[in-house]
Amino acid sequence: MEAVGLDHRTAEPVGDPLADSSLVVENIDTLEQLLALQPQWRDLELASGNALPFRTADWATSWWTNFRERRAAVADSLFVRALRTRSGHLVGVAPMMRTERPAVGPFRIKVLQFFGPDGYVTELSGPLYLPAFEDQVIRTLLDHLRASASSWDWLMWRGLRVDGPWEHAVAAAGEVEWGEEVPGYILPLAGTWDEFRAQLPRNIKESLRKCYNSLKRDGHTFSFEIARRPEEMGPALDRFCHLHSARAALTGTVKHKDFFIAPKARRFLMDVCGRFAQRGMVRVFMLRVGSEIVAARIGFVVGKSLYLYYSGYDPAFGKYSVMTTVVAEALRSAISENLTSVNLSMGRDLSKTRWRPNQTLYREAVQISPSAGARLTLSAYRNIRSGLRSSPVRWLASRLLWRRLD
């Protein structure tokens, strides 16, 4: 049975919501409007086939309430755009904000960006939309941004799939500074763990065998646990943060940043996982050895996919490759839940590529506003960075979009 929607302005039945595909843009500029949009945004998550936690209504709301800046040096304001058919059906959301530095004064840099310039807590930001409306969403959103060019100087794009329609449209939209490419990895799952394991490379099979056997050989008893209920989040995330910090403190190995050492980042993690737990969408995968949790990794179940987020482990158990064990058990759990894929997260890393996943490349970009004021600001910006070696995107992100996380 086809659901009958309600027009968000008239509250009248709209019949077939997709009959008129001409799109209109609704400005979401207040927290009250953002909260009111949540139910329809969640419906869009399901209808779009979204598999990324970063493009959900809960992530956006939690991010805004925890990371929003409002001080003399920097101020954020909502710039979320909802794209609808003329009958009122939501077909796209661009969760953006405008950051001004400084917050007051005659000379202010105004940067549009998607929620997520938070020290990589948000790994892949960007718009959410129905695939059948992708071209119309792109065209409508870019036209809207062009029409409002006087309100922003730069637009920070992240998560543009290389050689995809969004990258092509942004490239054609005006002056663009391109940033680095970042790979993402998707691992398809089989129907059973045995079928999946049989397809793995020989080195992974051997690694898995050693992970389990080495603990047994040294007399360790171990078990695997999954926290998923709201009341389990506090203790599980406290232990995760401790292990994440311990991993970041390691020397003599690949350096990992402690993403949740800042109080604001930790509050966000607790908040967003609590929201997802209410919807059955979060898992904290934990390996217990004896009486202690020695390794943990957070996962988000979005649609039919598991997104493996950050991890941590006790360095005393590093020789047992406990993180490989946690990933293997997370994959086994995903298969038992009839999920079809696992996202191994962003960034090139041997711990991901060794599973032979499918790779997708994403790009960053800075789009320059066509307004006259923006070009003057750009000229000053280029003079400042003329002696720097870093890319314009990276420089802009680090110098202009940095935000305090205490």
N, C-alpha and C positions, 0 to 999 in steps of 0.2 A: 504494500500500500504506500502510495506516495504521500509524504508529509506536506501539509499546507502551511506555508510560512506566514508571518505577519510583517507588514511594512513597519520599519522602525520609526517612521514619522506619524503614520495614520492609524496603526494598529488594526488595519483592515486586512482580511485574507488576500493574498496575492496570487492564488491559484498556482499555475506552473511558474516557479520562480525563475526559470532560465529561458522563458519564452522571448524576452527582450534582452539581448546581450550587450546593448549599449551601456557603457559604464559611467557612473558618476562617482565623485570622490567625496567622502565624508571626513571632515577634520575631527580628530580626537585630540583635544588640547588640554583636557583636565583629567585628574585621577578618577573622578566620578564617571566620566564618559568611558574611560578605559575599563573600569570595573563593569559597567553596563554592557560593554561589548563582549565580555568573557564568554557567556553561553554560546553566542553565535560563532565566536572564534574557535571554541572547542569543537563545535559541529564542523567547522571548516577543516580543522586538523584531521578529522576522520575522513571527510569527503575527499580531501586532497591526497590522501595516502602519505601524509607527512611521516617521516621517520627520524626527525631531529628534535631533541628536547628544547633546543635553543629558539625554535620558531613557534613554541606553544604560548598560549595565553598566560599560563601559570609562570613560565620562565620570565616573560615580559613584565608581568605585574610584580613579581618578586624582585627582579632586577631594578625596576624603577623605584620601588619603595626602599630598597637597601643601598643603592649606589648613586641615586640622584644627588647632584651637587647644588648647593645654594649658598654661596659665600662671595666676598668681594672679588676674589681672583677668578672665579669661574661660576657660571650658573647654567643649569640645564632646564629646558622647557620641553614639554611633550610636543611631538610633531608626527604622531601616529596617523596614518592615512588608511581608511577603510574604503575598499573599492566594491561597489555594488552595481547590480543591474538596476534599471530604472524602476523595476517592480520591488526593489529593496532587498534582493537576495545578496548576501555577502559572498563574494568570489575571490577576494584578495585582501591581505593586510600587509602594510609596510610599517613595521614597528620601529619608528625613527624618533629621534629627539634632536633638538638644536642646542649646541653648547656654545656659549659666549665667553670669551676671555679678553679683557676682564668683564665683570658683570655690569659695570657702569662706566661712563666716560665717553668722550667723543670718538675714540678710536677703539673699536671692538672687532675682534675676529669672530665670525659666526660660522660654525661648522655643523653641517647636518651629518648625522651618523646613525646607523642602526644600533639598537641596544646591544651593548657588549664591549665597549672599550675599557675593559676592567682588568687588564693584566692577564688576559687569556683564560679567565674563568669561563667566558663564553667563547666557544671554539669556532663556531661557524654561524654567524648572524646573517640575516637577509630576509626577504619577503616570503610570505606564505600565500598560495593561490591554488585555485582549481587548475589542473593541467590543461583542460580544454579551453581555458580563458587566458593562458599564459601570454600570448601575443597582445591581446587587448589590455591586460594588466600592465604589461611593459609600456605600451604606447600611452595609455592613459596616465600612468604614474609619471613618466618622463615629461609628458606635456604639462602636467600639473606642476612639476618641479621647475620647469622652464618658466611657467607663468608666475611663479612665486620667487623668481631669482633674486629679487631685491632683498629678500629676507635671509639669504645665506651667501657665504663666500666660497665655501668648499663643501663637497659631499664626499664622505668617506664610504666607499663600497668595499665590502668584504664578502667572500663566498661566491664570487662570480665564476661559474664553471668555465674552464678554458675552452674556447671555441663553441660556447653555448650561446643561446639567443640573448641572454642578458648581457654577456660580455660584448657581443656585436652591437647591441642597441646602445650601451653606454659609450662604446667607442665612436659611434656615429652621432652622439648627442651633443658633442662640443669638445672643448679642450680637456684632455685627460692625461694625468700622470700615472703611469702603471707601476705597480709594486711587485712584490715577489710572488712566486707560485708556491702553493702549499698543497701537498697530496693528502687525500683522504682515502681510507681503505674499507671496503665492504667485503665481508666473508660470507658467501652463501652457505646455508646449512643443509644437511641431508635429513631424511625422515627419522633416522635413529642414530644414536651415538656410534654404534658399530659401523654403520654405513659411512658416516662422516669420518671416523678414524681411519677407515680403510683407504680413503682418498688422500690422506695427508702425506706429505713428503717423508721419506725415510728418516731424515734427521730429526723431524718433529716427533715421530713415533718413538725414536730412541730417547729423545729428551724427556718425553712424558714418562717413559719407563723408569728412567733414572730419578726423576723427581720423586716419585712415590717410593721407589725402592731405597733411596738414600736415607729417607726418614725412618723407614722400617729397620734398615740395617743398623742405624745408630740407636735403636731402641726407643724411638719417639712414637707415641700414640697420637693420632691426629684425626680430625673430623672437619667437615665442611658445613658452614652455617650460612643462612641467608636471612638478613633482616629486611622486612618489607612493610610491616605494619607501622602506623604512626607512632605508637608508643615505643617501638623499637628503635626509632631513628636517633634519639638523643644519645644513648649509650654507644650505638654502632658508629655514629659519626664522630663522637669524641675519640673513640679508639682509632678510627680512620685518620683523623687529623694528627694524632700522635705518631702514627706509623708513617704518614705522608711527610711529616717534619723530619722524622728519623732518616728516611730515604734521602731527603734533600740535603741533609747534613753530611752525607757520605763524601769522602774524598778518594781520589785515585781511581775513579770510575766515571761513567757518563754523568755529567752534572744535570740535576733536576731541580727546578725552582720549587720553593715552598709556596704554592699558590694560595694557601688558606691560613697563613700565619697572621695576616692582617685581621683585626677584629671585624671589620666590615665585611670582608670576604667570607669569614667564618659564619657570621650571622646570616649572610645570604645563603650559604650552603645549607644551614639548618632550616631556613625558611623554605627554600625551593624544594628540598627533599621532603619536608613535611607536607607541602602542597601536593607533590606527586604521590606521596604515600596515601593520601586521601583518595586518590584515583587509581591506586594499585599499579603505579607506573615506575616505582623505584625499587632497586635491589642493592643491598650492600653485601657483597660476596666476601666471606671471611674464612680464613683457614685457622683453625685452632690446633695448637700443638700442646698437649698436656692441658694445663689450665689457662693458657694465654692465647689470645688472638695475635698471630704473628704476621699476618698479611691480609690486606683488604683492598677491594676495588669497588667503586660505585658504578652501577649500571642503571640506565633508564630504558624502560620498555615503552616504545612509542610505535603504535600500530603493530605490525608483525615483525618488528626489528628490535634488537637490543643494542643500545649505544653504550659501549664501555668507556667510562669517564676516567677520572684520575685514580691513582693507586698509592699504596704505601706498604712498607714491610719493615720488620725488625732486622737490622743488619746482621745480628747474631745468627740468623737463619738464612742469610743470603746464599751460602754455599749449597743449600738444598734447592735452589731455584724455586722458591715458594711462590713467586709471582706467576711463573709458568703454570704451576699447579692451580692457582686461583683462576687464571684465564681458562684453563681446560675445564674446570668444574663449572665455570660460568657458561661456557659453550654447551656443556652437557645439560645444564639447567635450561638454557634457551631452547634446546631441542625438545626437552621434556614438556615445555610449554607450547610446543608447536609453532615457534617462531621460525621465520624463513631466512633471516640474515642477522649478522652481527656487524655493527660498525666499530672498527678498532680505533676510531678517533683520528684526529688530525696530526700530521707531521710524520716525516720519514724516520723510521726506526726499525732496526733489525727485529725487535720483538714483535713487530706487526708484519713485516714483509716475509718473515720466515714461514708464515701460515699460507703464503701464496694467495692473498686476497685480490680482489679487483681494485684497481687504482683509478681515482678521479682527481684531476688537478683543478685547483681553485686559485683565483687571482684577487689581489687587492688593487684598488685604484682610487685616485683622487680626481673627482670631476670638478672643474672650475666653473663657477657661476658666470653666466654671460653678462652680468651687471657690470657697469663701469667701476663701481667701488671695489668690486672683487678683484678686478685686474690691477688696480692700484695696490691693493693689499698683497696680491700675488707677486708683484714686482718687488715690494719690500721684502717679502718672504724669500724670494730667490736671491736677493742680495745678501741676506743673512746667512743662507745655507751655501753660498758660493764656495766657501772654504771647507765645507764638510764633505766627507766621502760617502756618507750613508744615502740611501735612496730617498727621494722626496716623500714617499708614503711613510717610510719608517721614521724619518725625521719629524714629519708632521704629527704622527701618532705619539711619538715619545715626548716632543716639546710642547705641543698644543693641546693634546687630548689626555695627557696624564692626569689621573685623578687620585686624590688622597684616599687611602683605604683604612685609616685608623678609626 
